[in-house]
Amino acid sequence: MTQSALLETKSLAEVGEDIGLTEGIELIKAFRAANPTATPGYYIGRNILEQILAQPGCVGINFRKCLTNQNEEHLVYTGVDAEGKDIVEYSVVNPTGDLERKDGIVADRTIYLDGPYVVEVLTA
């Protein structure tokens, strides 16, 4: 999906699509050729992604690059609502029927991809 098509998308939940193995490999190779010293990628476990997506009103996830105190590149990621706003807090009804505010999930602790990358593994 092109950037202009993303801007025309009616629902943020629809952003993203399967691009297939061939295009994925081409994009990875192009990035690595242009940025040989950049962090090649990250791994994020399913559990935190499901927790973020399970927040009320969540339609997707924002990923933002950041730097740790050790000057290492990482990602901070948050849930996003249908208006494109980060979910930093939300309301729930507790067991006594009262409305309660909860903090939204602001996550990190990704790990770097290391070792054989998808390009080498899939084209070997």
C-alpha positions in Angstrom: 0.0 0.0 0.0 1.5 3.4 -1.0 1.7 6.2 1.5 -1.0 8.2 -0.4 -3.3 5.1 -0.3 -2.7 4.9 3.5 -3.8 8.4 3.9 -7.0 7.6 1.9 -7.8 4.5 4.0 -11.2 4.8 5.7 -10.3 2.5 8.6 -7.0 2.4 10.4 -7.7 -1.2 11.1 -7.2 -1.9 7.4 -3.7 -0.5 7.1 -1.1 -3.1 6.2 -1.2 -6.1 3.8 0.6 -9.3 2.9 3.2 -8.2 0.3 4.6 -11.7 -0.3 8.0 -13.3 0.0 9.5 -11.9 -3.2 8.7 -8.2 -2.4 9.6 -8.7 1.2 13.1 -10.0 0.3 13.6 -7.1 -2.2 12.7 -4.5 0.4 14.9 -6.0 3.0 17.9 -6.2 0.6 17.4 -2.6 -0.5 17.3 -1.3 3.1 20.4 -3.3 4.1 22.3 -2.1 1.0 21.4 1.5 1.7 21.9 1.2 5.5 24.6 -1.4 6.2 25.2 -0.3 9.8 21.5 0.2 10.8 19.7 -2.1 13.2 18.4 -4.8 10.8 15.2 -5.6 12.7 13.5 -6.4 15.9 11.6 -9.3 17.5 8.5 -8.7 19.5 6.6 -11.6 21.2 3.0 -12.3 20.7 1.9 -11.9 24.3 2.6 -8.1 24.5 1.1 -7.6 21.0 -2.1 -9.3 22.0 -2.3 -7.3 25.3 -2.0 -4.1 23.3 -4.6 -5.1 20.8 -7.0 -6.3 23.5 -7.2 -2.7 24.9 -10.7 -1.3 24.4 -11.0 0.5 21.1 -7.6 -0.6 19.8 -7.4 -1.0 16.0 -3.6 -1.1 15.5 -0.2 -0.4 16.9 2.2 2.5 16.5 5.9 1.6 16.5 8.4 4.5 17.2 12.1 4.3 17.1 13.8 5.4 20.3 17.2 5.3 22.0 17.9 3.6 25.3 20.0 5.1 28.1 22.9 3.0 26.6 22.3 4.8 23.2 20.9 1.6 21.6 18.1 1.9 19.0 14.9 0.3 20.2 11.1 0.6 19.6 8.4 1.9 21.8 5.0 0.7 20.8 1.4 1.7 21.8 -2.1 0.8 20.9 -3.9 3.2 18.5 -7.7 4.0 18.4 -9.8 4.4 15.3 -9.0 8.2 15.3 -5.3 7.5 15.1 -4.6 8.5 18.7 -2.3 6.6 21.0 -4.1 4.7 23.7 -2.4 6.1 26.8 -5.4 5.5 29.1 -8.8 4.0 28.9 -11.9 3.5 31.0 -13.3 0.1 32.2 -16.2 -0.8 34.5 -14.8 -2.6 37.5 -16.6 -5.5 39.3 -18.5 -3.1 41.6 -19.9 -1.2 38.5 -17.7 1.8 39.0 -15.9 3.5 36.1 -12.1 3.1 36.5 -9.2 4.6 34.5 -6.4 2.3 33.4 -3.1 3.3 31.9 -2.6 2.2 28.3 0.3 -0.1 27.5 3.5 1.6 26.4 5.9 -1.2 25.5 9.5 -1.9 24.7 12.0 -4.6 25.5 12.3 -5.8 21.9 15.3 -7.8 20.9 17.5 -7.3 17.9 17.3 -9.8 15.1 20.7 -11.6 15.1 22.2 -14.4 13.1 20.8 -15.5 9.8 18.2 -13.1 8.5 15.1 -13.9 6.5 16.9 -13.0 3.2 19.8 -15.4 3.8 17.5 -18.2 5.2 14.9 -17.9 2.5 17.2 -17.5 -0.5 19.8 -20.1 0.5 
